[in-house]
Amino acid sequence: MTRHDILGTQHVDDLEPFLRSVGDVFTVFPDQDSGCISYGLRTAAGSYFVKTAATPSAAASLCQALAVHQAVKHPAIIPIVHSFTTGTGTGTGTGTGTGTGTGTGTGTGTGLAVVYPWADGEVLYHPTKTRSGGRAHPDAPMARFRRLPVPTIHKALDVLLDAHLAVEAAGLVAVDLSDGTMLYDFTTHTMRLCDLDHYRPGPFTLEADRLPGSTRYMAPEEHLRGALITPQTTVFTLGRALRLLLDAGDTEQAWRGTPAQLAVITTATGPDPADRHATVSALAAAWRTATGT
């Protein structure tokens, strides 16, 4: 096996030794609150982010992630380029793509690993099983992002909205969108999105007590069993993202935007979905008008 065979892999029994045999594992993320374990892998063919599940719920999320990436393509959404099964059971998996493709994997008694191209940058908020909070620390990625010039932040927010126009066009609603899914490169000032594992076709009825996600971003209906989750739920979450990312602090007391922009956010985050913008497209149009872009 050559050192760049990961994109042709179908199944491995033991993931980490395999990764070390095909390339250089230059970082490991073992403490994720998502229940996943991830690796940065450098091979002769390129660098990759390899993600696998450590819990049954995380495994289900990875399977959902495959469906999301099959449905949605956007330059700001980091794609899954391959997947394969792991473990000692009998498994099969297929994956295709070298930068914009998708993969699928199934197995009996096995786990699943998904492969993304490595993207430089920092997650704006990176909670783990043993640490949370810290957004306001001066060295935290979120605090540094909030100190950027307002026009630079506007560009990042426009990318966030544009990516969700593609999500809406694919018939999906955003679930668990937060600053933990936003990867920002402070060198190139590039915003990308990662870990969109819980996005799903909508509208749908919430059959649990709540959806996964950060309460700072979640709409009221995401906490209500039996509620209908619609594109207006995505509108709420995006409105909260606009509010939180265009503020100088973590307590929403230092708004850096304009009154017109704040009015758009107030509509987007209304408690009643019927009072919000009807679609992500409508929100994006209102925001761009208020921003002058």
MARBA-91068 format. One record per residue (C-alpha): residue number from 1; x negated, y negated, z. Coordinates in pm, 1 decimal. Last residue first. Example, Ala and Ser with C-alpha at 12.3 -4.5 7.8 and 13.67 -1.06 7.14 Angstrom:
<tizas>
TIZA  resi      east     north        up
TIZA     2   -1367.0     106.0     714.0
TIZA     1   -1230.0     450.0     780.0
</tizas>
This chain:
<tizas>
TIZA  resi      east     north        up
TIZA   293    2381.8   -4480.8     -61.7
TIZA   292    2527.1   -4781.3     120.4
TIZA   291    2548.0   -4612.2     459.5
TIZA   290    2922.1   -4666.6     500.6
TIZA   289    2986.7   -4552.4     144.5
TIZA   288    2756.1   -4254.2     190.0
TIZA   287    2935.0   -4158.3     510.8
TIZA   286    3280.9   -4183.0     353.1
TIZA   285    3174.8   -3973.0      52.3
TIZA   284    3007.5   -3711.4     274.0
TIZA   283    3315.2   -3688.6     496.9
TIZA   282    3546.4   -3647.7     198.0
TIZA   281    3325.5   -3376.1      50.5
TIZA   280    3311.5   -3201.7     387.9
TIZA   279    3687.8   -3179.2     366.5
TIZA   278    4007.1   -3319.8     518.7
TIZA   277    3835.2   -3599.9     706.2
TIZA   276    3964.4   -3573.9    1061.4
TIZA   275    4312.9   -3649.5    1195.7
TIZA   274    4457.7   -3307.0    1110.6
TIZA   273    4172.4   -3140.6    1298.8
TIZA   272    4299.1   -3295.6    1624.8
TIZA   271    4015.7   -3383.3    1863.1
TIZA   270    3876.0   -3646.0    1623.6
TIZA   269    3512.2   -3586.9    1539.6
TIZA   268    3514.1   -3683.7    1172.4
TIZA   267    3722.2   -3995.3    1235.8
TIZA   266    3488.2   -4122.7    1506.7
TIZA   265    3188.9   -4033.0    1287.6
TIZA   264    3318.6   -4249.6    1002.7
TIZA   263    3377.5   -4535.6    1247.1
TIZA   262    3022.3   -4497.5    1377.5
TIZA   261    2892.7   -4538.8    1023.2
TIZA   260    3090.3   -4859.1     979.1
TIZA   259    2970.5   -4988.8    1317.9
TIZA   258    2611.4   -4940.3    1199.3
TIZA   257    2350.1   -4689.3    1306.8
TIZA   256    2087.5   -4685.3    1580.7
TIZA   255    2317.2   -4586.1    1867.9
TIZA   254    2136.6   -4596.2    2201.7
TIZA   253    2378.0   -4462.6    2467.1
TIZA   252    2437.9   -4117.7    2320.9
TIZA   251    2277.3   -3945.5    2622.9
TIZA   250    1987.1   -3783.5    2436.2
TIZA   249    1826.4   -4102.8    2314.7
TIZA   248    1752.9   -4311.7    2006.4
TIZA   247    2072.7   -4211.6    1830.1
TIZA   246    2104.9   -4123.1    1463.2
TIZA   245    2052.9   -3750.1    1517.8
TIZA   244    2326.7   -3710.7    1777.8
TIZA   243    2602.5   -3895.8    1593.2
TIZA   242    2529.3   -3747.0    1251.1
TIZA   241    2513.7   -3398.8    1404.8
TIZA   240    2843.3   -3459.3    1584.9
TIZA   239    3004.4   -3556.4    1257.4
TIZA   238    2860.5   -3245.7    1096.4
TIZA   237    3021.7   -3032.5    1365.5
TIZA   236    3357.3   -3207.8    1324.6
TIZA   235    3352.1   -3175.2     944.8
TIZA   234    3269.8   -2804.3     978.1
TIZA   233    3583.9   -2766.0    1189.0
TIZA   232    3767.9   -2959.5     919.1
TIZA   231    3655.7   -2688.8     677.5
TIZA   230    3878.4   -2453.4     878.6
TIZA   229    3879.7   -2247.8    1198.9
TIZA   228    4240.0   -2169.9    1298.9
TIZA   227    4281.7   -2124.4    1673.0
TIZA   226    4384.6   -1786.9    1816.7
TIZA   225    4134.6   -1801.0    2101.3
TIZA   224    4039.3   -2161.1    2170.7
TIZA   223    3679.0   -2270.6    2223.4
TIZA   222    3599.4   -2331.8    1856.3
TIZA   221    3922.7   -2532.1    1838.1
TIZA   220    3764.2   -2812.5    2042.1
TIZA   219    3488.2   -2864.8    1782.4
TIZA   218    3134.4   -2760.1    1867.1
TIZA   217    2823.3   -2977.3    1836.5
TIZA   216    2723.4   -3051.9    2195.8
TIZA   215    2880.5   -2719.4    2297.4
TIZA   214    2597.0   -2542.2    2118.6
TIZA   213    2711.2   -2240.3    1922.6
TIZA   212    2875.5   -1901.2    1918.3
TIZA   211    3252.8   -1906.6    1874.9
TIZA   210    3487.8   -1898.1    2169.2
TIZA   209    3738.7   -1678.1    2352.6
TIZA   208    3737.9   -1431.6    2063.7
TIZA   207    3975.0   -1373.8    1771.0
TIZA   206    3928.9   -1714.8    1610.2
TIZA   205    4150.0   -1721.1    1301.9
TIZA   204    3980.7   -1780.0     967.6
TIZA   203    3966.9   -2054.9     707.0
TIZA   202    3716.9   -1962.2     600.7
TIZA   201    3435.2   -1737.6     488.2
TIZA   200    3150.2   -1712.0     739.4
TIZA   199    2853.6   -1898.2     884.0
TIZA   198    2709.3   -1707.4    1178.9
TIZA   197    2357.8   -1640.8    1048.5
TIZA   196    2274.4   -1994.7     938.7
TIZA   195    1929.1   -1940.1    1089.1
TIZA   194    1750.4   -2207.3     884.6
TIZA   193    1818.6   -2551.3     740.0
TIZA   192    1561.6   -2781.1     581.4
TIZA   191    1477.5   -3150.2     622.4
TIZA   190    1162.2   -3281.9     455.1
TIZA   189     965.7   -3576.8     584.3
TIZA   188     647.8   -3452.5     411.8
TIZA   187     432.3   -3462.8     724.7
TIZA   186     710.2   -3453.1     984.8
TIZA   185     853.0   -3134.2     835.6
TIZA   184    1197.1   -3086.2     991.5
TIZA   183    1369.9   -2753.7    1051.0
TIZA   182    1733.0   -2787.5    1158.2
TIZA   181    1901.7   -2472.5    1290.8
TIZA   180    1832.4   -2547.7    1658.1
TIZA   179    1959.7   -2902.5    1602.2
TIZA   178    2301.4   -2740.4    1570.7
TIZA   177    2516.0   -2536.4    1334.2
TIZA   176    2660.8   -2238.8    1520.0
TIZA   175    2945.7   -2175.5    1273.5
TIZA   174    2977.9   -2370.1     950.4
TIZA   173    3267.8   -2278.0     724.8
TIZA   172    3231.0   -2090.8     397.7
TIZA   171    3421.1   -2112.3      69.0
TIZA   170    3110.0   -2135.3    -149.2
TIZA   169    3194.6   -2496.9    -236.4
TIZA   168    3203.0   -2572.9     136.0
TIZA   167    2852.5   -2436.3     188.5
TIZA   166    2727.6   -2625.6    -117.6
TIZA   165    2876.4   -2948.2      20.4
TIZA   164    2711.1   -2840.4     342.0
TIZA   163    2367.3   -2868.4     185.6
TIZA   162    2452.2   -3220.5      70.7
TIZA   161    2552.1   -3325.2     422.0
TIZA   160    2225.0   -3208.3     577.7
TIZA   159    2026.1   -3359.0     290.6
TIZA   158    2202.3   -3691.9     350.4
TIZA   157    2111.8   -3668.0     717.4
TIZA   156    1743.5   -3628.6     631.6
TIZA   155    1753.1   -3929.2     398.1
TIZA   154    1929.9   -4139.2     661.6
TIZA   153    1661.4   -4045.0     914.2
TIZA   152    1395.0   -4192.2     685.8
TIZA   151    1603.3   -4508.6     639.2
TIZA   150    1631.3   -4537.7    1021.0
TIZA   149    1255.8   -4532.1    1076.6
TIZA   148    1150.7   -4228.4    1281.7
TIZA   147    1179.9   -4247.1    1660.5
TIZA   146    1474.6   -4005.1    1666.7
TIZA   145    1264.7   -3741.0    1494.3
TIZA   144     996.3   -3771.8    1761.6
TIZA   143    1255.0   -3723.7    2035.4
TIZA   142    1399.9   -3420.2    1854.5
TIZA   141    1056.6   -3265.3    1800.5
TIZA   140     971.6   -3294.0    2170.6
TIZA   139     661.4   -3500.8    2253.8
TIZA   138     852.0   -3783.8    2422.4
TIZA   137    1064.6   -3538.1    2624.4
TIZA   136    1429.2   -3612.4    2540.7
TIZA   135    1507.9   -3276.3    2381.7
TIZA   134    1372.2   -3091.0    2685.0
TIZA   133    1663.7   -2859.7    2749.2
TIZA   132    1634.0   -2483.9    2751.3
TIZA   131    1368.7   -2233.0    2855.8
TIZA   130    1354.6   -1863.9    2948.7
TIZA   129    1576.2   -1703.2    2683.9
TIZA   128    1455.3   -1959.5    2431.6
TIZA   127    1570.4   -2301.0    2316.5
TIZA   126    1401.4   -2460.9    2014.8
TIZA   125    1540.2   -2800.6    1924.3
TIZA   124    1431.6   -2997.5    1619.6
TIZA   123    1282.1   -2685.4    1465.5
TIZA   122     939.0   -2787.1    1344.4
TIZA   121     803.2   -2788.0     992.3
TIZA   120     637.0   -2571.6     732.6
TIZA   119     855.3   -2319.7     553.5
TIZA   118     757.9   -1951.8     531.2
TIZA   117     957.7   -1768.9     266.0
TIZA   116    1230.3   -1564.4     433.4
TIZA   115    1233.5   -1191.3     503.1
TIZA   114    1508.0    -999.1     678.5
TIZA   113    1454.6    -696.8     900.5
TIZA   112    1734.9    -454.5     983.6
TIZA   111    1760.3    -182.7    1242.9
TIZA   110    1809.6     187.9    1202.1
TIZA   109    2028.3     473.8    1326.1
TIZA   108    2202.5     485.6     991.0
TIZA   107    2094.1     206.1     763.4
TIZA   106    2197.8     -78.5     543.9
TIZA   105    2011.1    -361.4     377.3
TIZA   104    2089.9    -637.0     135.8
TIZA   103    1866.4    -893.4     -19.4
TIZA   102    1886.4   -1238.3    -166.7
TIZA   101    1699.4   -1437.5    -424.1
TIZA   100    1567.7   -1792.8    -428.9
TIZA    99    1200.5   -1746.8    -360.5
TIZA    98    1082.2   -1409.9    -484.9
TIZA    97    1406.8   -1218.8    -516.2
TIZA    96    1547.6    -874.7    -455.4
TIZA    95    1617.9    -652.5    -160.3
TIZA    94    1740.4    -300.9    -108.7
TIZA    93    1780.4     -90.2     198.3
TIZA    92    1823.3     268.6     300.4
TIZA    91    1802.9     425.2     639.0
TIZA    90    1767.2     755.0     818.1
TIZA    89    1672.7     685.7    1175.2
TIZA    88    1327.7     603.9    1315.3
TIZA    87    1346.0     228.3    1303.7
TIZA    86    1349.8     -42.0    1038.9
TIZA    85    1561.3    -128.7     738.0
TIZA    84    1464.9    -369.3     464.0
TIZA    83    1545.3    -721.7     353.1
TIZA    82    1416.8    -958.8      85.3
TIZA    81    1414.5   -1320.3     -31.0
TIZA    80    1642.8   -1470.6     233.8
TIZA    79    1671.0   -1835.7     144.3
TIZA    78    1574.9   -2151.8     335.8
TIZA    77    1869.7   -2386.2     288.2
TIZA    76    1745.0   -2728.5     173.7
TIZA    75    1716.9   -2632.5    -193.6
TIZA    74    2073.7   -2495.5    -192.8
TIZA    73    2212.4   -2150.0    -264.3
TIZA    72    2516.3   -2011.1     -85.4
TIZA    71    2708.4   -1685.4    -125.4
TIZA    70    2430.5   -1424.7    -114.6
TIZA    69    2264.7   -1625.0     157.9
TIZA    68    2574.3   -1611.4     375.1
TIZA    67    2625.8   -1238.5     317.9
TIZA    66    2269.3   -1161.4     421.6
TIZA    65    2311.5   -1379.7     730.2
TIZA    64    2612.4   -1171.3     832.0
TIZA    63    2392.8    -863.1     842.1
TIZA    62    2144.0   -1058.4    1051.0
TIZA    61    2419.9   -1163.1    1289.0
TIZA    60    2530.1    -801.5    1336.9
TIZA    59    2174.1    -711.9    1433.0
TIZA    58    2170.2    -999.2    1682.1
TIZA    57    2483.7    -862.8    1843.5
TIZA    56    2325.5    -516.6    1868.9
TIZA    55    2013.8    -657.7    2039.8
TIZA    54    1644.9    -690.0    1940.9
TIZA    53    1710.8    -796.5    1584.2
TIZA    52    1451.0    -862.9    1316.6
TIZA    51    1316.2   -1173.0    1147.2
TIZA    50    1020.3   -1203.9     911.3
TIZA    49     904.7   -1555.3     819.2
TIZA    48     678.3   -1529.6     517.2
TIZA    47     349.5   -1655.6     375.6
TIZA    46     226.3   -1584.5      25.2
TIZA    45     113.4   -1313.0    -215.8
TIZA    44    -213.5   -1228.9     -41.2
TIZA    43     -20.4   -1202.4     283.7
TIZA    42      51.2   -1435.2     578.5
TIZA    41     323.8   -1327.7     820.5
TIZA    40     498.0   -1543.4    1080.3
TIZA    39     701.1   -1311.7    1295.2
TIZA    38    1047.5   -1309.7    1449.2
TIZA    37    1221.4   -1128.3    1733.3
TIZA    36    1596.7   -1174.2    1755.2
TIZA    35    1829.7   -1184.7    2055.4
TIZA    34    1947.3   -1536.5    1968.1
TIZA    33    1787.5   -1671.5    2287.6
TIZA    32    1450.2   -1616.1    2123.8
TIZA    31    1165.3   -1495.3    2343.8
TIZA    30     952.9   -1286.4    2104.1
TIZA    29     852.7   -1552.2    1846.6
TIZA    28     526.0   -1419.8    1701.3
TIZA    27     257.6   -1610.9    1512.4
TIZA    26     -25.6   -1546.4    1266.5
TIZA    25      66.3   -1191.0    1170.2
TIZA    24    -195.4   -1135.1     900.3
TIZA    23     -99.2    -907.8     613.9
TIZA    22      19.2    -564.9     502.3
TIZA    21    -104.2    -354.2     796.1
TIZA    20     -12.3    -612.0    1058.8
TIZA    19     343.6    -615.3     927.3
TIZA    18     360.4    -237.1     948.5
TIZA    17     232.5    -237.6    1305.8
TIZA    16     507.6    -489.8    1391.1
TIZA    15     792.0    -305.7    1220.0
TIZA    14     773.5      55.8    1335.7
TIZA    13     965.4     307.0    1122.1
TIZA    12     953.7     119.8     793.8
TIZA    11    1216.6     108.8     517.7
TIZA    10    1263.9     -36.7     169.0
TIZA     9     947.9    -240.7     115.6
TIZA     8     898.6    -408.6    -220.0
TIZA     7     886.5    -764.3     -90.5
TIZA     6     649.5    -653.8     187.2
TIZA     5     395.1    -515.3     -59.7
TIZA     4     155.1    -806.3     -42.7
TIZA     3    -139.9    -641.5     135.9
TIZA     2    -138.8    -341.2     -92.9
TIZA     1       0.0       0.0       0.0
</tizas>
